[in-house]
Amino acid sequence: MIRATFLFSLFMSISATCDNGCSGHGVCNCDNQCACECYDNWGMGQAYDSGDCSDRICPFELAWVDAPNHGGLRHKYAECSGKGLCNRATGECECFEGYEGKGCQRSSCPNDCSGHGTCEYLEDLAYAAVEFDYRHKEFTQELKKFDYYGWDKQKIRACVCDPEYADVDCSKRMCPYGSDMMDNRDNMVRKLQYQVQRITFENAKDDNANDWDGKTFALTYKSKLNETFTTIPIVFNSARPVAVASDIRDALLNLPNGVVDGVHVHCDINNAAPGTATKFVANITFTGPSNQGKQHLLTVEDFSCGDGCFPQITGLKLHPLTGNVTETAEADLNSYECGRRGKCDYDTGLCECFEGFTGPTCGTCTSLI
């Protein structure tokens, strides 16, 4: 009798415990029937919250693709975002090709941008061309961002290429651009028109036009190959617009690699009435063979740039809504890759001109047909 009672008690004790003691990763609950209540991120298999709590659970992120629920909701949270397999021993996702990160929550950029660009989230992509445009806060003429609230704003990514590189994976070298020398203008009677850009400076101090005199600023030029070059400091002097025009011209012509090889500058000041802001206008005409057709708008560097900064400028106190650059005249000449008279070798970035044409942009005719 005693032995039977002991065996029955032992059986009841064994049956009242949870499997494997919940593996040390949960609490055994025997209120109704003994079952494991697993700690966070522990479970078993694809059931997650059941079993003996012996398996790790991998991170959950918004699913890339999933079936809708009864309310039609898609992109619910899923283990490894539905784009990877969970390693139950480590609790880490083994992502499928093209996906990466904790929970496989983001896409990888093609070929890692070939080492010639940066990988950016969808919400950070702006109306711009290269990495410089995204990072340089003063480059506001062409940089424009739009608010995006989609489910994939921090999941899908794309390449933003470095200067001189292009395509979706930034693997191809860009070739120089030039005008098609066989193209005719619409109106051959009218004088050849070059692109004109106007920079409007407006003094932030309404009652003192001399507040900006003697201060320095700079201009940034972006080539058709998306290279960016910033001029040396230019001294501002509202009383001598001719001198300012000459300094702007010299600064642009002295940029590296001859990226600007022909330019005309005319400056003028608006003698505003007392109590109104003073405006200074610089009209810049691109006339050089390397600057034919439509050019990117210049950027005015009017902020203070001190020790350890290039170029070192004192900056201008401009009205916050001015200092902008606009195109006031379109160019008659065009701008095509290899002048539309050759093919680009994307491995070297050099133009392979068609027969009868030569030059960096295939802009020189070597025979008459």
Secondary structure, 3 states (H helix, E strand, C coil): CHHHHHHHHHHHHHHCCCHHHHHHCEEEECCCCCEEEECCCEECHHHCCCCCCCEECCCEEECCCCCCCCCCCCCCEEEHHHCEEEECCCCEEEECCCEECHHHCEECCHHHHHHCEEEEEHHHCCCCCCHHHHHCCCCCCCCCCCCCCCCCCCCCEEEEECCCEECCCCCEECCCEECCCCCCCCCCCCCCCCCEEEEEEEECCCCCHHHHCCCEEEEEEECCCCCEEECCCEECCCCCHHHHHHHHHHHHHCCHHHCCCCEEEEEEEECCCCCCCCEEEEEEEECCHHHCCCCCCCEEECCCECCCCCCCECCCCECCCCCCEEEEECCCCCCEEHHHCEEEECCCCEEEECCCEECCCCCEECCCC
